[in-house]
């Protein structure tokens, strides 16, 4: 009579609140506003990170952006390794100059 089967779903597969048997609405979001992958309508999970692991300001959970810089003072995630590399390249340049 009311358009719902014995399990409480209509012919489209939704209950009277608009959710399917898995708890998702026609747009694919659950009651809390997250899809099956755990992201909300804006593309962020419940911790505030997107699919790539960055928050709305573009930083990951460790505070680094996509290019590896931190949000507080702009240092790179791998600054120690980069400094070492820079020192090695300077040393190589010096040895090249001594050969000529």
C-alpha positions as protocol buffer text, in pm:
chain_id: "A"
residue {
  index: 1
  type: UNK
  ca { x: 0 y: 0 z: 0 }
}
residue {
  index: 2
  type: UNK
  ca { x: 265 y: 255 z: 96 }
}
residue {
  index: 3
  type: UNK
  ca { x: 509 y: 149 z: -179 }
}
residue {
  index: 4
  type: UNK
  ca { x: 759 y: -25 z: 51 }
}
residue {
  index: 5
  type: UNK
  ca { x: 834 y: -398 z: 62 }
}
residue {
  index: 6
  type: UNK
  ca { x: 842 y: -606 z: 380 }
}
residue {
  index: 7
  type: UNK
  ca { x: 1204 y: -496 z: 440 }
}
residue {
  index: 8
  type: UNK
  ca { x: 1100 y: -129 z: 422 }
}
residue {
  index: 9
  type: UNK
  ca { x: 1240 y: -40 z: 77 }
}
residue {
  index: 10
  type: UNK
  ca { x: 1057 y: 111 z: -221 }
}
residue {
  index: 11
  type: UNK
  ca { x: 1091 y: -11 z: -578 }
}
residue {
  index: 12
  type: UNK
  ca { x: 1404 y: 206 z: -623 }
}
residue {
  index: 13
  type: UNK
  ca { x: 1565 y: 35 z: -323 }
}
residue {
  index: 14
  type: UNK
  ca { x: 1539 y: 318 z: -71 }
}
residue {
  index: 15
  type: UNK
  ca { x: 1369 y: 328 z: 268 }
}
residue {
  index: 16
  type: UNK
  ca { x: 1137 y: 608 z: 375 }
}
residue {
  index: 17
  type: UNK
  ca { x: 1436 y: 818 z: 488 }
}
residue {
  index: 18
  type: UNK
  ca { x: 1592 y: 783 z: 142 }
}
residue {
  index: 19
  type: UNK
  ca { x: 1869 y: 534 z: 220 }
}
residue {
  index: 20
  type: UNK
  ca { x: 1939 y: 198 z: 54 }
}
residue {
  index: 21
  type: UNK
  ca { x: 2004 y: -127 z: 240 }
}
residue {
  index: 22
  type: UNK
  ca { x: 2372 y: -34 z: 279 }
}
residue {
  index: 23
  type: UNK
  ca { x: 2278 y: 302 z: 433 }
}
residue {
  index: 24
  type: UNK
  ca { x: 2352 y: 530 z: 135 }
}
residue {
  index: 25
  type: UNK
  ca { x: 2118 y: 780 z: -32 }
}
residue {
  index: 26
  type: UNK
  ca { x: 2063 y: 821 z: -406 }
}
residue {
  index: 27
  type: UNK
  ca { x: 2369 y: 1049 z: -425 }
}
residue {
  index: 28
  type: UNK
  ca { x: 2586 y: 781 z: -261 }
}
residue {
  index: 29
  type: UNK
  ca { x: 2626 y: 936 z: 84 }
}
residue {
  index: 30
  type: UNK
  ca { x: 2540 y: 787 z: 423 }
}
residue {
  index: 31
  type: UNK
  ca { x: 2358 y: 957 z: 710 }
}
residue {
  index: 32
  type: UNK
  ca { x: 2681 y: 1123 z: 823 }
}
residue {
  index: 33
  type: UNK
  ca { x: 2744 y: 1262 z: 474 }
}
residue {
  index: 34
  type: UNK
  ca { x: 3024 y: 1027 z: 362 }
}
residue {
  index: 35
  type: UNK
  ca { x: 3034 y: 803 z: 54 }
}
residue {
  index: 36
  type: UNK
  ca { x: 3144 y: 438 z: 43 }
}
residue {
  index: 37
  type: UNK
  ca { x: 3507 y: 548 z: 9 }
}
residue {
  index: 38
  type: UNK
  ca { x: 3477 y: 760 z: 324 }
}
residue {
  index: 39
  type: UNK
  ca { x: 3472 y: 1105 z: 164 }
}
residue {
  index: 40
  type: UNK
  ca { x: 3210 y: 1378 z: 201 }
}
residue {
  index: 41
  type: UNK
  ca { x: 3053 y: 1585 z: -75 }
}
residue {
  index: 42
  type: UNK
  ca { x: 3355 y: 1820 z: -76 }
}
residue {
  index: 43
  type: UNK
  ca { x: 3596 y: 1525 z: -113 }
}
residue {
  index: 44
  type: UNK
  ca { x: 3732 y: 1511 z: 243 }
}
residue {
  index: 45
  type: UNK
  ca { x: 3729 y: 1222 z: 491 }
}
residue {
  index: 46
  type: UNK
  ca { x: 3615 y: 1255 z: 851 }
}
residue {
  index: 47
  type: UNK
  ca { x: 3965 y: 1365 z: 954 }
}
residue {
  index: 48
  type: UNK
  ca { x: 3955 y: 1647 z: 698 }
}
residue {
  index: 49
  type: UNK
  ca { x: 4187 y: 1501 z: 432 }
}
residue {
  index: 50
  type: UNK
  ca { x: 4114 y: 1445 z: 62 }
}
residue {
  index: 51
  type: UNK
  ca { x: 4184 y: 1136 z: -145 }
}
residue {
  index: 52
  type: UNK
  ca { x: 4547 y: 1245 z: -192 }
}
residue {
  index: 53
  type: UNK
  ca { x: 4595 y: 1297 z: 183 }
}
residue {
  index: 54
  type: UNK
  ca { x: 4583 y: 1678 z: 194 }
}
residue {
  index: 55
  type: UNK
  ca { x: 4354 y: 1902 z: 402 }
}
residue {
  index: 56
  type: UNK
  ca { x: 4155 y: 2198 z: 268 }
}
residue {
  index: 57
  type: UNK
  ca { x: 4466 y: 2419 z: 299 }
}
residue {
  index: 58
  type: UNK
  ca { x: 4677 y: 2173 z: 98 }
}
residue {
  index: 59
  type: UNK
  ca { x: 4881 y: 2014 z: 379 }
}
residue {
  index: 60
  type: UNK
  ca { x: 4909 y: 1647 z: 478 }
}
residue {
  index: 61
  type: UNK
  ca { x: 4873 y: 1516 z: 834 }
}
residue {
  index: 62
  type: UNK
  ca { x: 5243 y: 1583 z: 898 }
}
residue {
  index: 63
  type: UNK
  ca { x: 5204 y: 1948 z: 790 }
}
residue {
  index: 64
  type: UNK
  ca { x: 5370 y: 1925 z: 447 }
}
residue {
  index: 65
  type: UNK
  ca { x: 5219 y: 2041 z: 118 }
}
residue {
  index: 66
  type: UNK
  ca { x: 5229 y: 1856 z: -214 }
}
residue {
  index: 67
  type: UNK
  ca { x: 5573 y: 2001 z: -293 }
}
residue {
  index: 68
  type: UNK
  ca { x: 5712 y: 1884 z: 42 }
}
residue {
  index: 69
  type: UNK
  ca { x: 5720 y: 2218 z: 226 }
}
residue {
  index: 70
  type: UNK
  ca { x: 5581 y: 2249 z: 579 }
}
residue {
  index: 71
  type: UNK
  ca { x: 5315 y: 2504 z: 663 }
}
residue {
  index: 72
  type: UNK
  ca { x: 5491 y: 2665 z: 958 }
}
residue {
  index: 73
  type: UNK
  ca { x: 5827 y: 2782 z: 831 }
}
residue {
  index: 74
  type: UNK
  ca { x: 5850 y: 2662 z: 472 }
}
residue {
  index: 75
  type: UNK
  ca { x: 6116 y: 2395 z: 520 }
}
residue {
  index: 76
  type: UNK
  ca { x: 6117 y: 2091 z: 297 }
}
residue {
  index: 77
  type: UNK
  ca { x: 6024 y: 1753 z: 434 }
}
residue {
  index: 78
  type: UNK
  ca { x: 6362 y: 1615 z: 323 }
}
residue {
  index: 79
  type: UNK
  ca { x: 6570 y: 1926 z: 403 }
}
residue {
  index: 80
  type: UNK
  ca { x: 6848 y: 1725 z: 566 }
}
residue {
  index: 81
  type: UNK
  ca { x: 6892 y: 1505 z: 262 }
}
residue {
  index: 82
  type: UNK
  ca { x: 6874 y: 1804 z: 29 }
}
residue {
  index: 83
  type: UNK
  ca { x: 7143 y: 1992 z: 223 }
}
residue {
  index: 84
  type: UNK
  ca { x: 7367 y: 1685 z: 199 }
}
residue {
  index: 85
  type: UNK
  ca { x: 7303 y: 1661 z: -173 }
}
residue {
  index: 86
  type: UNK
  ca { x: 7380 y: 2029 z: -217 }
}
residue {
  index: 87
  type: UNK
  ca { x: 7708 y: 1988 z: -25 }
}
residue {
  index: 88
  type: UNK
  ca { x: 7802 y: 1687 z: -236 }
}
residue {
  index: 89
  type: UNK
  ca { x: 7737 y: 1875 z: -559 }
}
residue {
  index: 90
  type: UNK
  ca { x: 7951 y: 2168 z: -438 }
}
residue {
  index: 91
  type: UNK
  ca { x: 8232 y: 1930 z: -353 }
}
residue {
  index: 92
  type: UNK
  ca { x: 8202 y: 1774 z: -698 }
}
residue {
  index: 93
  type: UNK
  ca { x: 8218 y: 2118 z: -861 }
}
residue {
  index: 94
  type: UNK
  ca { x: 8536 y: 2194 z: -665 }
}
residue {
  index: 95
  type: UNK
  ca { x: 8701 y: 1871 z: -775 }
}
residue {
  index: 96
  type: UNK
  ca { x: 8601 y: 1942 z: -1136 }
}
residue {
  index: 97
  type: UNK
  ca { x: 8767 y: 2286 z: -1119 }
}
residue {
  index: 98
  type: UNK
  ca { x: 9091 y: 2142 z: -985 }
}
residue {
  index: 99
  type: UNK
  ca { x: 9112 y: 1905 z: -1284 }
}
residue {
  index: 100
  type: UNK
  ca { x: 9101 y: 2187 z: -1539 }
}
